[in-house]
């Protein structure tokens, strides 16, 4: 009788390990997606800042007719 419970216990342990591995893989994929989104946003903000700075530079460099 104890032998019949052993495979079931081993199988449930295997299933728990597989589920845990899937959860870890999912968490890693989510973290990678968040990281990629953050990097993309940093590049977008940098481009906006550079464009704004370039526009401010051209406005201050143009002589005014006063």
N, CA and C atoms as a LAMMPS dump frame, in Angstrom:
ITEM: TIMESTEP
0
ITEM: NUMBER OF ATOMS
198
ITEM: BOX BOUNDS ff ff ff
-5.0000000000000000e+02 5.0000000000000000e+02
-5.0000000000000000e+02 5.0000000000000000e+02
-5.0000000000000000e+02 5.0000000000000000e+02
ITEM: ATOMS id mol type element x y z
1 1 1 N 0.807 -1.198 0
2 1 2 C 0 0 0
3 1 3 C 0.858 1.275 0
4 2 1 N 1.911 1.26 0.772
5 2 2 C 2.779 2.432 0.824
6 2 3 C 3.432 2.673 -0.534
7 3 1 N 3.662 1.59 -1.286
8 3 2 C 4.27 1.732 -2.602
9 3 3 C 3.345 2.452 -3.58
10 4 1 N 2.051 2.282 -3.442
11 4 2 C 1.126 2.942 -4.369
12 4 3 C 1.052 4.434 -4.102
13 5 1 N 1.259 4.857 -2.865
14 5 2 C 1.242 6.287 -2.549
15 5 3 C 2.526 6.971 -2.991
16 6 1 N 3.602 6.237 -3.013
17 6 2 C 4.901 6.814 -3.39
18 6 3 C 4.875 7.412 -4.797
19 7 1 N 4.444 6.689 -5.848
20 7 2 C 4.44 7.291 -7.185
21 7 3 C 3.511 8.504 -7.271
22 8 1 N 2.373 8.44 -6.583
23 8 2 C 1.448 9.565 -6.61
24 8 3 C 2.09 10.797 -5.966
25 9 1 N 2.787 10.59 -4.87
26 9 2 C 3.48 11.69 -4.212
27 9 3 C 4.591 12.223 -5.105
28 10 1 N 5.325 11.327 -5.71
29 10 2 C 6.397 11.756 -6.606
30 10 3 C 5.826 12.511 -7.797
31 11 1 N 4.716 12.041 -8.311
32 11 2 C 4.087 12.721 -9.449
33 11 3 C 3.601 14.109 -9.039
34 12 1 N 2.996 14.226 -7.866
35 12 2 C 2.519 15.534 -7.455
36 12 3 C 3.7 16.473 -7.193
37 13 1 N 4.808 15.947 -6.681
38 13 2 C 6.009 16.757 -6.505
39 13 3 C 6.53 17.216 -7.865
40 14 1 N 6.51 16.321 -8.841
41 14 2 C 6.93 16.667 -10.2
42 14 3 C 6.027 17.759 -10.769
43 15 1 N 4.714 17.603 -10.566
44 15 2 C 3.766 18.615 -11.062
45 15 3 C 4.002 19.953 -10.389
46 16 1 N 4.271 19.946 -9.077
47 16 2 C 4.549 21.204 -8.375
48 16 3 C 5.817 21.859 -8.917
49 17 1 N 6.832 21.045 -9.156
50 17 2 C 8.078 21.593 -9.706
51 17 3 C 7.864 22.173 -11.096
52 18 1 N 7.088 21.48 -11.913
53 18 2 C 6.803 21.979 -13.257
54 18 3 C 6.014 23.287 -13.189
55 19 1 N 5.01 23.339 -12.322
56 19 2 C 4.212 24.556 -12.17
57 19 3 C 5.094 25.707 -11.689
58 20 1 N 5.979 25.411 -10.726
59 20 2 C 6.886 26.437 -10.211
60 20 3 C 7.815 26.937 -11.315
61 21 1 N 8.336 26.027 -12.116
62 21 2 C 9.201 26.424 -13.228
63 21 3 C 8.451 27.298 -14.225
64 22 1 N 7.197 26.94 -14.516
65 22 2 C 6.399 27.742 -15.443
66 22 3 C 6.136 29.126 -14.867
67 23 1 N 5.875 29.214 -13.564
68 23 2 C 5.647 30.505 -12.931
69 23 3 C 6.913 31.36 -12.973
70 24 1 N 8.048 30.736 -12.751
71 24 2 C 9.319 31.467 -12.801
72 24 3 C 9.586 31.965 -14.22
73 25 1 N 9.366 31.112 -15.208
74 25 2 C 9.564 31.521 -16.601
75 25 3 C 8.635 32.67 -16.96
76 26 1 N 7.387 32.597 -16.505
77 26 2 C 6.425 33.665 -16.782
78 26 3 C 6.873 34.97 -16.121
79 27 1 N 7.329 34.881 -14.881
80 27 2 C 7.802 36.076 -14.177
81 27 3 C 9.016 36.68 -14.884
82 28 1 N 9.918 35.827 -15.362
83 28 2 C 11.093 36.332 -16.079
84 28 3 C 10.69 37.011 -17.385
85 29 1 N 9.713 36.429 -18.086
86 29 2 C 9.237 37.052 -19.326
87 29 3 C 8.587 38.402 -19.035
88 30 1 N 7.804 38.481 -17.969
89 30 2 C 7.172 39.753 -17.606
90 30 3 C 8.223 40.792 -17.24
91 31 1 N 9.227 40.38 -16.486
92 31 2 C 10.29 41.308 -16.11
93 31 3 C 11.053 41.789 -17.341
94 32 1 N 11.309 40.896 -18.281
95 32 2 C 11.998 41.281 -19.513
96 32 3 C 11.144 42.267 -20.307
97 33 1 N 9.833 42.037 -20.368
98 33 2 C 8.943 42.948 -21.086
99 33 3 C 8.927 44.317 -20.411
100 34 1 N 8.9 44.342 -19.064
101 34 2 C 8.934 45.628 -18.346
102 34 3 C 10.246 46.355 -18.612
103 35 1 N 11.338 45.604 -18.616
104 35 2 C 12.644 46.214 -18.872
105 35 3 C 12.691 46.808 -20.279
106 36 1 N 12.224 46.055 -21.261
107 36 2 C 12.224 46.55 -22.639
108 36 3 C 11.347 47.787 -22.771
109 37 1 N 10.207 47.8 -22.096
110 37 2 C 9.325 48.967 -22.146
111 37 3 C 10 50.176 -21.494
112 38 1 N 10.705 49.945 -20.39
113 38 2 C 11.395 51.049 -19.714
114 38 3 C 12.501 51.617 -20.596
115 39 1 N 13.262 50.75 -21.245
116 39 2 C 14.339 51.209 -22.128
117 39 3 C 13.756 51.979 -23.312
118 40 1 N 12.675 51.462 -23.879
119 40 2 C 12.023 52.147 -25.004
120 40 3 C 11.54 53.532 -24.571
121 41 1 N 10.969 53.617 -23.382
122 41 2 C 10.488 54.895 -22.876
123 41 3 C 11.647 55.853 -22.624
124 42 1 N 12.773 55.351 -22.107
125 42 2 C 13.946 56.211 -21.9
126 42 3 C 14.441 56.79 -23.212
127 43 1 N 14.48 55.958 -24.253
128 43 2 C 14.925 56.452 -25.564
129 43 3 C 13.943 57.489 -26.114
130 44 1 N 12.646 57.257 -25.913
131 44 2 C 11.641 58.213 -26.377
132 44 3 C 11.814 59.549 -25.661
133 45 1 N 11.986 59.498 -24.342
134 45 2 C 12.145 60.72 -23.57
135 45 3 C 13.45 61.443 -23.932
136 46 1 N 14.492 60.68 -24.186
137 46 2 C 15.763 61.295 -24.58
138 46 3 C 15.612 62.015 -25.912
139 47 1 N 14.91 61.383 -26.86
140 47 2 C 14.697 62.014 -28.164
141 47 3 C 13.877 63.291 -28.007
142 48 1 N 12.859 63.257 -27.152
143 48 2 C 12.06 64.466 -26.913
144 48 3 C 12.907 65.573 -26.288
145 49 1 N 13.744 65.201 -25.311
146 49 2 C 14.592 66.194 -24.653
147 49 3 C 15.585 66.794 -25.632
148 50 1 N 16.193 65.958 -26.472
149 50 2 C 17.156 66.47 -27.45
150 50 3 C 16.477 67.386 -28.456
151 51 1 N 15.277 67.03 -28.881
152 51 2 C 14.542 67.884 -29.817
153 51 3 C 14.19 69.219 -29.17
154 52 1 N 13.763 69.165 -27.907
155 52 2 C 13.424 70.401 -27.205
156 52 3 C 14.663 71.268 -27.024
157 53 1 N 15.778 70.648 -26.636
158 53 2 C 17.014 71.41 -26.44
159 53 3 C 17.495 72.02 -27.757
160 54 1 N 17.381 71.277 -28.835
161 54 2 C 17.792 71.801 -30.141
162 54 3 C 16.909 72.979 -30.531
163 55 1 N 15.625 72.885 -30.264
164 55 2 C 14.703 73.982 -30.582
165 55 3 C 15.025 75.211 -29.736
166 56 1 N 15.314 75.009 -28.468
167 56 2 C 15.667 76.138 -27.606
168 56 3 C 16.976 76.783 -28.053
169 57 1 N 17.92 75.956 -28.482
170 57 2 C 19.2 76.485 -28.961
171 57 3 C 19.005 77.339 -30.201
172 58 1 N 18.164 76.891 -31.131
173 58 2 C 17.959 77.665 -32.353
174 58 3 C 17.212 78.957 -32.053
175 59 1 N 16.322 78.922 -31.073
176 59 2 C 15.594 80.15 -30.708
177 59 3 C 16.526 81.169 -30.068
178 60 1 N 17.452 80.731 -29.268
179 60 2 C 18.349 81.667 -28.585
180 60 3 C 19.49 82.128 -29.502
181 61 1 N 19.806 81.368 -30.513
182 61 2 C 20.903 81.731 -31.408
183 61 3 C 20.453 82.698 -32.509
184 62 1 N 19.166 82.749 -32.805
185 62 2 C 18.687 83.637 -33.846
186 62 3 C 18.688 85.076 -33.322
187 63 1 N 19.255 85.987 -34.095
188 63 2 C 19.255 87.394 -33.645
189 63 3 C 17.852 87.976 -33.762
190 64 1 N 17.529 88.786 -32.818
191 64 2 C 16.214 89.432 -32.838
192 64 3 C 16.378 90.814 -33.477
193 65 1 N 15.361 91.235 -34.194
194 65 2 C 15.374 92.545 -34.852
195 65 3 C 14.752 93.56 -33.908
196 66 1 N 15.565 94.112 -33.044
197 66 2 C 15.035 95.086 -32.084
198 66 3 C 15.598 96.445 -32.289
